[in-house]
Amino acid sequence: MSDMPDSLPYWIFGAVALFWFVGAYNRIVRLRSAALQAYAALDAALVRQLDFVQARVAEAAPAPAPAVPKGATADASLQAAASQLVTLLAATRLKPLDPAGIGALATALHVMLGAWQRLHPDAVVSFEADGTLSRPAPLAAREDAAAGSAPIAWPEPSAAAEIARNQFNLAVTQYNAAIAQFPALLVAWIMQLRPAAPLR
């Protein structure tokens, strides 16, 4: 009975540490969940862009002819890029916050968008992150968009993809900031929560 007061500070410290750990973990999980939800919206917007591109490619598909038409290789390039993007979207859905997967997805997306812009240079539109029309995007804007400094030029004239990309990138930034702060980074390290990558 006499040693109870001596152990009381350890119990209090242990309870405070436990409550802090649970609170920090819940905050990180909430931000991670927000990033996953933002990816789901981005995935849906990218699928709509792909559907638009594939429908236009199917409409423009010429009848088989003995000579290869001038735009046939460009159409084939666009179809191949769209097929690769479909495959990478399916793979990224399994681990949407994996930086390597998002990097591969971004590369495939820019390849498809580049192929689309070569075929239809006047049929691309760029939107700001809030959904307002930025400008008709020239082919040279691809490099800026790949670097993440400019909006992406989308085939479908809809701001949904750019808005979804911006929301995903913001959610990833908030999640990464949370797991990089001390002492929450200890929780992230213990629970093996890794930083995510935005879609540039």
N, C-alpha and C positions, 0 to 999 in steps of 0.2 A: 504493500500500500504506500510505503514511503517513497518508492522509486517512480510512482505514477506521475508526479509533477515533472520529473526529469525527462521522461519520454514524451510528454505532451507537445513540446515544440517540434519534435520529429514527426509526430502524427499530423500536426497542423501544416508543417512544410510539405509532407507527403500528400495531404489532401489538396493543398493549393497547387502543387505541381501536377497532380492528376487532373484537376479541373482545368488548369491552363492547357495541358496537353490535349484534352478532349476538345476544348474550345478552338484551339489552333487547328487541330485536325479537321473539325467540322467546317471551319472557314475555308480551308484549302480544298476540301471535298466539294463544298458548295461552288467555289470558283471553277474547279475542274468540271463539275457537272454543267455549269453555264457554258464552258468552252465546248463540251460535247454536244449540247443542245444547239449552239451556234453552228457547229460543224454539220449537224443534221439539216439545218436550213440552207447552209451553203451547198451541201450535197444535192439537195432538191433543186436549187437554182442552177447548178452546173449540169444536172441531168436535163433540165429544160433547154439550156443552151445546146447541149449535145443533140437533143431531139430536133431542135430547129435546124442545126447544121446537117444532120443526117437526112432530114426530110428534103432540104434544098438539094443535097447531093443526089438523092433518089429521083427528084423531079428533073434534074439536069442530066441524068445518065443517058447518053446517046445509045441508039440501037447499034448492035454489033456491026462493024464495017471492016472491010479488008485492010484499009489503011488506018493507022493510029491517028486519031484527031489531035490537034494541037494541045487542047486542054485536058487530054486524057491522063497524062502523067500528073498534072496538078490535081485532078480529081482523085486519082489513086493515092496521091500523097495525103490529101485531106482525109480520105476514107481510112487510110492506115493510121494517121494521127488520131482520128476520132476513135478507132478501135482500141488503140493503146490507152487513150484516156478512159474509155469504158472499163478496161481491165484494171487500171490503177485506181479508179474510183471504187471498184469492188474491193480491192485489196485494202485501201485506206479506210473503208468503213469498219474494218475489223479493229484497227488501231488508229483512230483519227488524230491522236495527239503525238504520234511518233514522228519526230523531226525528219527522219530519212524518208518515210512514206509521204509526208507533206512536200518534201523537196522534190521527190520523183513526180508527184502529182502536179506541182507547179511547173516543172519542166515540160511534162506532157501537155499541160494546158496551153502553155505558151507556144509549143510546137503546133498544136492544132489551130490556135488563133492566128499564128503566122501563116499557116497554109490557107486559112480562110481569107485573110487579108490579101494574100497574093492573088487569089481567084476573084474576090469581090472587094476591091479597095474602097469602093464608095458605099459599101453596105456594112460598115462598122460604126458603132456609136460608143462614145465614152461618157460615163456618168461620174459625178462626184460621189463621195461616200454617203452623202445625205440623199442621193437619188436625183439631184438636179442634173440637167444635161450639161456636160462639160464642153464638148465640141465634137464635131465629126473627127474621128481619130485618124491621123495619117499613119502610114506604114512605119515611119521612123519612131513612133511613140512606143513601139514594142520594147525597145531597149530600156526606156524609162520605166515602163510598167514592170518589166522583169526585175528591175532594181527596187521596186516598191515605192518609187517617188512619184508616180503618176497613176491615175486610174487605168484600169485595163479596158481596152476596146473590145466590146462584146458583139458577136454576130446578131443575136436577137435584140431588137430595139426595146429592151426593158432594163430598168435600173435594178431589178431584183437581185441579180448576180453580184453587182458591185456593192449593194447594201449588205447582202449576206456575207460577202468577203470582208467588208469593213467590220461588221459585228463579230465575226470569228476572230479576226486579228486583234480587236480590242479585248475580247474575252481571253485570248491566249496571253496577251500582254499583262492583263491583271493577274492571271494565274501564275505566270512566270515571276512577276514581281512579288507575289505572296510567298512563293516557295524559296525566294532568294533572300528574304528578310530574316535577320537574326532576331529572335531565336527560333522562328518558325521553320527555318531551314533544317533545324535538328529533327523536327517532326517529319519533314519531307524526306530527310535522309533515312530515318528509322523506318518509315512506311514505304520507302523506295519509290517516291513520286518524282518523276523526271520532268525537266522543262519541255515545253511543247514548242512548235515552230509555226509562225504565221504563214499564210499563203501569199506570197509576193508575186 
